[in-house]
Amino acid sequence: MITVSVAYVERGEHFWRTLQLPEGSTAQQAIAQSGLQQRFPAADPERLKIGIFSKPVQADHILSEGDRVELYRPISTDPEQVARRERNDHEGQQS
């Protein structure tokens, strides 16, 4: 058996589950066993990207002891636009 965790964030709500799985288990199996989709139906591993410690992997990736499986939602805001807006707001307040 190996110990892994599954992590997901949606609208500020965090999901983190630690699981014991048989050796040879995949990222998709960990997601299915975690109960994530019961709590967040939109967290569909068929549609969302999956990663292990921020590195993209396929759903059939074989897990290792201590892996953290993560599901990534699409970015809804361009981070560069946010940074630009914050700089402009900050500069306007200093005047």
C-alpha positions as CSV (number, residue, x, y, z in Angstrom):
1,M,0.0,0.0,0.0
2,I,1.1,3.6,-0.6
3,T,-0.1,6.8,1.0
4,V,-1.1,9.6,-1.4
5,S,-3.3,12.7,-1.2
6,V,-5.8,14.4,-3.6
7,A,-6.1,18.2,-3.6
8,Y,-8.5,20.6,-5.3
9,V,-9.7,24.2,-4.8
10,E,-13.0,25.6,-6.1
11,R,-14.3,29.1,-5.3
12,G,-12.1,29.3,-2.2
13,E,-13.2,26.0,-0.9
14,H,-10.4,23.5,-0.3
15,F,-10.5,19.7,-0.7
16,W,-7.7,17.6,0.7
17,R,-7.9,13.9,1.3
18,T,-5.2,11.4,2.2
19,L,-5.7,7.9,1.0
20,Q,-4.1,4.4,1.3
21,L,-4.1,2.8,-2.2
22,P,-2.5,-0.4,-3.6
23,E,0.8,0.0,-5.2
24,G,0.3,0.5,-9.0
25,S,-2.7,2.8,-8.5
26,T,-3.2,5.6,-11.0
27,A,-3.9,9.3,-10.5
28,Q,-7.5,8.7,-11.8
29,Q,-8.0,5.9,-9.3
30,A,-6.9,8.2,-6.5
31,I,-9.3,10.9,-7.6
32,A,-12.2,8.3,-7.8
33,Q,-11.4,6.9,-4.4
34,S,-11.1,10.3,-2.7
35,G,-14.7,11.3,-3.0
36,L,-13.8,14.5,-4.7
37,Q,-16.5,14.3,-7.4
38,Q,-19.2,13.7,-4.9
39,R,-18.3,17.0,-3.2
40,F,-17.4,18.9,-6.4
41,P,-19.3,17.4,-9.4
42,A,-17.5,19.8,-11.7
43,A,-14.1,18.3,-10.8
44,D,-14.2,15.9,-13.7
45,P,-10.8,14.4,-14.4
46,E,-11.9,13.7,-18.0
47,R,-12.1,17.5,-18.5
48,L,-9.6,19.0,-16.1
49,K,-5.8,18.8,-16.1
50,I,-4.2,16.6,-13.5
51,G,-0.8,17.1,-11.9
52,I,1.5,15.7,-9.2
53,F,3.1,18.5,-7.2
54,S,2.4,21.0,-9.9
55,K,3.8,18.9,-12.8
56,P,1.2,17.8,-15.4
57,V,0.6,14.1,-15.7
58,Q,-1.9,11.8,-17.5
59,A,-4.8,10.2,-15.7
60,D,-3.1,6.8,-16.0
61,H,0.1,8.0,-14.3
62,I,1.2,5.4,-11.7
63,L,1.5,7.0,-8.3
64,S,4.4,6.8,-5.9
65,E,4.4,7.0,-2.1
66,G,3.7,10.5,-0.9
67,D,2.4,11.9,-4.2
68,R,-0.1,14.7,-4.1
69,V,-2.6,14.4,-7.0
70,E,-4.0,17.8,-8.0
71,L,-6.8,18.8,-10.4
72,Y,-6.5,22.2,-12.1
73,R,-9.4,24.3,-13.2
74,P,-8.9,26.6,-16.2
75,I,-7.7,30.1,-15.4
76,S,-10.6,32.5,-15.6
77,T,-8.6,35.7,-15.3
78,D,-5.3,36.7,-17.0
79,P,-2.7,37.1,-14.2
80,E,-0.9,39.7,-16.3
81,Q,-4.1,41.9,-16.4
82,V,-4.6,41.5,-12.7
83,A,-1.0,42.6,-12.0
84,R,-1.3,45.5,-14.4
85,R,-4.6,46.6,-12.7
86,E,-3.0,46.4,-9.2
87,R,0.0,48.4,-10.3
88,N,-2.2,51.1,-11.8
89,D,-4.4,51.2,-8.7
90,H,-1.3,51.4,-6.5
91,E,0.3,54.2,-8.6
92,G,-3.0,56.2,-8.6
93,Q,-3.1,56.0,-4.8
94,Q,0.4,57.5,-4.4
95,S,-0.5,60.6,-6.4
